[in-house]
Amino acid sequence: MPDTSYAPKGPAQPGKRAGHQSADERHRNATIGKLKAELAAQAALIAGQEVALAHSRKIFDRASVAARIGVWECSLPGEQLHWTDVVYDLFDLPRGATLDRSEIIKCYPQESRKALDSLRSRAIAERSGFTLDAEITTFAGHSRWIRITATVECEEGVPVRIFGMKQDITEEKILSDRMRYLAEFDTMTGLANRARFQARLAQADASRPIGALLLIDLDGFKAVNDTFGHVVGDECLKAAAERLAEGCGEADLVARVGGDEFAVLLGQHFDRAAVSGVAREIVERMGKPVAVRGQSLRLGASVGIAFAGAGAPCDLFAQADTALYAAKAAGRNTFRIFKAEAGAKGRSAAA
């Protein structure tokens, strides 16, 4: 058979050799490769962001639980509530339970509810926010204090959502109340201390007037303290404070201002006769025997009275102190009323 050459059918494609790409193909492949690389980089970035976000959520959740802070939101005007787990815990509700705001609001005592309603309504009307420390009684009957922060979100000027945080501040509240108590009250007797007495005396103005000041000094206390010791002496002070508080129930303030010295502030509605009656009641109560550790001890009380006038508060204290010394000079277990004309000569007259 004679040799014959083979020619492929179809038109010839000059310039293209097997295994080689055209410039367009190379450009297209390069573009595809670049896009794939960019997509891979974006996927890696998104994956990294998802890991970071998950880590941040984990940290937030742990911090939220540790700090007892939860996030809440409420739709407007539908009043549909959404809580994070910590808020459920604050109210002693199962996590994920259906929330009914009309039932939740019942956890707030009247005073806290009134304050919350007022601040919430104003914030919605003004498109603003608020912060409130409120008391609640949980669904399990526990008493707690929570700090509520709130912000109103609007769309085209219309409030559509109110949201914020709720934090358990019960321990903070207890500590704050304890610090305030220590700052204002005498820990032994439970009466107001000297600092609170002085603060109230300094505030005696037209808005918070004072009618009269009574200074009381226990007669015979030093002898009891020296004879039976400080433990018995402290019991006597507690008994005296209790009798004083019972006998001055309508007083503006009853305070322990010194070792065995007390003060009573009376309002303006006490006239001269009523003030004298209070002083007489104090002397009678303090004169009754005090039973302490098997001992029947007898004390007494001298009372100095000064009526509020045009003078400064410090003058009122000095006047009552002058009257107190006059009561002691008169034989103790009695009371005396300061008189301006007598005070000018360094004396005070009997009631």
Disulfide bonds with the S-S distance in Angstrom:
none
